[in-house]
Amino acid sequence: MTHTRVSGTGSYLPGEPISNADLIAGRALDSSDEWIVERTGIRQRHLAAPGVASSDLALEASRRALQAAGCEANDLDLIIVATSTPDFVFPSTATLLQHKLGNTNGAAAFDVQAVCSGFVYAMTIADKFIRSGSHKRALVVGAEVFSRILDWTDRGTCVLFGDGAGAVVLEAASEPGLLASAFHADGSHHGILSVPGQVCGGTVIGDPFLRMDGQAVFKFAVRVLAEVAHEVLDAAGMGADRVDWLIPHQANVRILQATAKKLHIPVEKCVITVAQHGNTSAASVPLALDEAVRDGRVSRGQHLLLEGVGGGFTWGATLLKF
Ligand code: ACO
């Protein structure tokens, strides 16, 4: 039986970190470091320079993941990029990344649009390709430049997000790596988090900025993150006590703490990067994973529970033996 294992991780953050104080001063926001830290846990974020696109961030993260996996771009037969801030309307960011990486063997390449759940969705999709036997080695990337879709006059949203990318190489293996995964959506909640504009007739029609009902998002996120965690743990026949690291989408430290509490997982077992990165949407889970791998917290053989939740609404989880 073919299984899927993670053979390498990588990530990339653009430029120097921007503290809450510097963001507030630079954008003339009516806010404070105290408010942002107390309500969200966020202390800083990275923002891509003008002209730097999601595929550029994805490229750096992917090179690091390929190096960690000990393989070359042409060893890949599948490239999936999760992003809500693609370089273009089309072609996909995945095909642009394929070209920048120098993959010339005709690997399949496409984007997944599931907002902050995008990376977990893409992992689940790649796992199914690999376990079916149709593909052997996949690059799965979450890459975002959310700074491009923020209304910098809306203090309720613009302080929350950052730019970045994270990547994993997944490959066929004889021993189990990805143990269980689940992904879901409920489009009836599309109104609580969206960028409701569109390009039409050469202009933007509607609102091109991120709009959010923060409290509704908060409640929804905590509920579904706990539910989907139980779903994958049950599917794998595992108790939450066997999870070595919970690596959820990094939206808000209070959401992370509430989720860990609901799952009876000590918060010390939760990888938390939101303080340094802000919310990087589809990039947040692979960024957190790579950080914990590189600083030695995550090691081979450990059980990791990855979780995403985002606009749509979408949500999902992947339980894996690293
Ligand atoms: N600085 C200072 N004051 C602010 C700021 C700010 N940056 N933003 C909002 N406020 C004010 C509001 O105007 C309001 O003032 P008022 O009482 O005079 O009207 C007050 O703070 C309280 O606002 P609320 O929106 O009620 O604050 P809340 O405690 O709900 O916190 C927050 C807002 C942090 C957005 C919270 O709802 C939250 O974290 N929600 C989750 C949303 C999230 O994480 N989204 C990320 C994207 S979704 C995802 O990734 C899944």
Residues whose N, C-alpha, C, O or C-beta is under 5 A from the ligand:
A	BS01	ACO	D30 S31 S32 W35 R39 T40 C116 R155 G156 V159 G214 Q215 V217 F218 A221 A251 N252 V309 G310
